[in-house]
Amino acid sequence: MKIHRSTSEAVITSLQMIFEERRYADKVIEKVLKQNPRWGSRDRRFIAETTYDIVRWYRWYRAISDAEEADYWKLLGVWCVLNGVALPPWPEFKRLSSHDIQERRRNPAFERKVRESIPDWLDDLGRTELGEERWSEELRALNKEASVVLRANTLKTTSVALRDRLAAEGIITRSLPEFADAIVLETRQNIFSSAAFKQGLFEVQDAGSQLIAPYLRVEPGMRVIDACAGAGGKTLHLAALMKNKGRIIAMDTETWKLDELHKRARRAGATNIETRVITSAKTIKRLAGSADRVLLDVPCSGLGVLKRNPDAKWKLTPDFVDKIRELQRQILTDYTRMVKPGGMLVYSTCSLLPSENERQVARFLEGHPEFFLREEKHVYPTEGFDGFYMALLARRADQTSSAS
């Protein structure tokens, strides 16, 4: 493999935007790739995958190259050496030694936080909450590249039919027997330009995430509230499970996210979704005791999806994690009042931390005896996909809410 100047400069630009301007990696890659329509699929793949690799291994690459904080060319040179790519005779690489890099990579003295490329405080937090052994295992899994998983839109097709349809477009996938509607791309490629996507036959959704909507036990004809809907990936899954029968109220504090949900719902043929912007506590209060089911897919640290969003570990702060836990407590207290007696809710996160997951649920239940835990489930990155937590809570039919 040979690297080229223009695509290498695109990687450097992307890294500068991610680390210095604090932009999200996926948005950066999208913007950079749009700047040169002449790049072919191989060039675009190099830019995206190399940028993500360097972001993922940023601390380790710096350690084995002795790079300064913003020496992105040196980090690209490390990537080349570790991936068997000959270093071009460019001035940016003149002080790099392939031999020294290979020697340093085998240094047994590197601590886990360097070896697994994670900030000190985050390594301490993970070890404290999950224990030494489990945290080490999950960190290794989180540093693996995420698979691209699709969810067949059962309002229009099946996973079997979707695989055939994509194969006809040259997109090869494999099935996941343990996940009813999931298929995985064999090779990473742009599937958003496919006819199948434009016709609403699938959504991109991790396999672990596909377990959350079914966990809510929805049925056609129910009144369901997705109270932290965002752009609506799980909302659309709920609509498919309900066969477009009944009513889903998708809520969020951000209007633009609900606008995106409208577009996705039209493409998917989901017709039982209504959107509402949460403008104040009154928006929630008006729906008190009205829902058969409520989904609370709450904001979280996102530690379970670091393999998909490796830049998040460099943007997270202890203060942010503290604030997000408080927001989760507030949402559980305020939003659960929308569940009617005899109804159920799912509290879910894409975090691995017990302080965001089972401890939040236990604390809520201590102050709200009208609810009880039916079951809970952890999905860990070591199982092959993203990390999630979900808890199914039921409201007793014979009690009113203490939060009312």
C-alpha positions, -999 to 999 in steps of 0.1 A, spaced: 0 0 0 12 35 -8 -2 67 8 -7 99 -12 -1 135 -2 -36 148 -7 -54 121 13 -27 123 40 -33 160 43 -70 153 46 -62 130 76 -42 158 93 -69 183 87 -94 159 102 -73 154 133 -68 191 138 -106 197 137 -112 168 161 -86 176 187 -82 213 184 -116 225 174 -133 198 195 -156 187 167 -173 153 165 -153 129 144 -182 116 123 -192 152 113 -155 160 105 -151 131 82 -184 139 65 -172 174 59 -137 166 47 -149 139 23 -173 164 6 -144 187 -1 -129 166 -29 -155 147 -50 -126 132 -71 -115 109 -43 -125 74 -51 -138 48 -26 -103 36 -16 -92 72 -9 -123 79 11 -119 47 31 -82 55 38 -91 90 52 -120 78 74 -104 46 87 -69 62 93 -84 92 111 -105 69 134 -75 47 140 -53 76 151 -81 90 173 -86 56 189 -50 50 196 -39 87 202 -23 82 236 -5 50 226 8 64 193 21 94 211 39 72 236 56 50 211 67 80 189 74 105 216 52 129 197 42 163 209 5 169 215 -3 184 181 23 165 160 -3 148 138 21 140 110 42 120 134 11 101 145 3 94 109 38 81 105 33 57 134 1 45 118 20 38 86 47 18 104 22 -3 124 2 -10 93 32 -20 71 31 11 49 64 24 37 71 60 49 73 84 20 104 107 18 84 136 31 100 162 54 73 155 81 86 120 85 124 126 83 129 122 121 108 91 124 125 57 128 105 26 119 128 5 139 124 26 171 86 26 167 85 -12 164 108 -15 194 87 8 216 54 -8 207 66 -39 224 76 -21 256 61 -41 285 64 -11 308 34 7 293 5 9 318 -30 -1 307 -41 35 303 -13 41 277 -16 6 261 -53 9 257 -51 46 250 -75 62 275 -73 93 299 -61 86 334 -93 97 351 -114 75 328 -93 45 334 -96 51 372 -134 55 369 -138 23 349 -116 3 372 -135 16 403 -169 8 389 -164 -24 370 -133 -39 387 -99 -45 373 -105 -76 352 -138 -67 337 -127 -31 328 -95 -45 311 -116 -69 290 -141 -42 280 -114 -17 272 -98 -42 248 -132 -47 231 -139 -10 229 -107 -5 209 -118 -28 181 -134 -13 150 -172 -13 152 -192 -34 127 -218 -18 105 -251 -33 115 -284 -27 97 -319 -32 110 -344 -45 84 -375 -23 84 -402 -49 89 -428 -24 78 -414 -30 43 -393 -61 42 -376 -89 61 -339 -94 70 -338 -123 45 -353 -103 17 -331 -73 26 -299 -94 23 -310 -105 -12 -319 -70 -22 -286 -56 -11 -267 -85 -27 -283 -74 -60 -267 -40 -55 -233 -56 -47 -236 -51 -10 -227 -84 8 -240 -90 43 -243 -118 69 -272 -125 92 -271 -125 130 -293 -154 141 -296 -141 177 -310 -107 165 -343 -110 146 -339 -81 122 -302 -75 121 -276 -80 93 -240 -70 92 -220 -56 63 -191 -79 53 -171 -49 40 -175 -13 51 -189 9 24 -213 37 17 -247 22 20 -266 55 21 -265 58 -16 -281 24 -22 -316 22 -36 -326 0 -7 -317 27 18 -335 54 -2 -366 32 -3 -366 29 35 -358 -8 37 -333 -5 65 -318 17 92 -282 16 105 -285 5 141 -261 -15 162 -272 -50 172 -272 -41 209 -293 -11 203 -318 -33 185 -326 -51 218 -340 -20 235 -373 -14 216 -384 -50 219 -375 -49 257 -404 -24 261 -429 -51 252 -450 -29 229 -481 -42 211 -500 -28 181 -526 -3 193 -508 9 224 -500 45 233 -462 47 236 -440 77 245 -404 78 234 -394 106 257 -357 111 247 -362 103 210 -334 122 194 -333 115 157 -355 85 163 -337 53 156 -355 35 184 -388 53 176 -387 38 141 -381 4 156 -411 8 179 -433 18 149 -422 -14 131 -429 -35 162 -463 -19 165 -470 -25 128 -480 12 125 -510 6 147 -515 27 178 -497 60 186 -461 69 193 -453 103 208 -416 111 201 -403 138 223 -370 156 226 -356 190 238 -340 196 204 -363 206 175 -337 197 148 -335 161 160 -373 157 157 -371 173 122 -346 146 112 -370 120 127 -398 133 104 -376 127 74 -366 92 85 -402 83 93 -414 93 59 -387 72 43 -395 42 65 -432 44 60 -438 49 97 -472 66 100 -481 63 137 -455 88 150 -462 122 164 -434 146 175 -434 170 204 -407 194 215 -401 194 253 -403 232 261 -409 230 298 -420 207 326 -456 214 315 -450 193 283 -444 163 305 -471 171 331 -498 172 304 -491 136 296 -492 123 332 -506 88 335 -514 86 297 -489 60 283 -491 22 282 -453 23 276 -425 49 280 -390 46 267 -363 66 285 -332 62 264 -314 88 285 -284 110 278 -252 92 292 -215 92 291 -215 70 260 -188 47 273 -205 17 257 -201 31 222 -164 42 223 -155 18 195 -180 37 173 -171 72 187 -135 70 199 -132 108 200 -156 108 229 -130 96 254 -109 126 247 -138 150 250 -154 136 282 -146 152 316 -154 141 351 -176 171 355 -197 161 325 -202 126 338 -213 141 372 -238 164 354 -251 136 332 -258 114 362 -278 142 377 -298 147 345 -306 110 345 -319 112 380 -341 141 370 -355 124 339 -363 93 359 -381 113 385 -400 136 362 -407 115 331 -419 83 347 -451 101 357 -463 97 321 -467 59 327 -502 50 335 -511 25 363 -504 -10 350 -480 4 324 -443 -2 319 -412 18 310 -377 10 299 -347 30 312 -317 25 289 -282 39 283 -252 32 261 -230 33 292 -211 6 310 -210 23 344 -233 10 372 -236 46 385 -255 54 353 -273 21 351 -285 -2 379 -276 22 407 -297 49 391 -326 25 388 -322 13 424 -321 48 437 -353 57 418 -371 27 431 -362 35 467 -382 68 464 -410 55 441 -427 24 456 -454 26 429 -428 11 405 -409 -22 406 -381 -38 385 -393 -66 363 -359 -73 347 -327 -58 335 -301 -66 309 -265 -56 302 -250 -58 267 -212 -56 269 -187 -47 241 -170 -81 248 -201 -97 233 -191 -82 199 -211 -51 196 -218 -18 215 -224 -17 252 -259 -10 265 -280 -13 297 -317 -16 299 -342 -20 328 -379 -28 325 -399 -12 352 -436 -17 358 -460 7 375 -483 -10 400 -519 -9 389 -532 0 423 -510 29 433 -506 65 422 -473 82 416 -454 98 446 -440 122 420 -474 135 409 
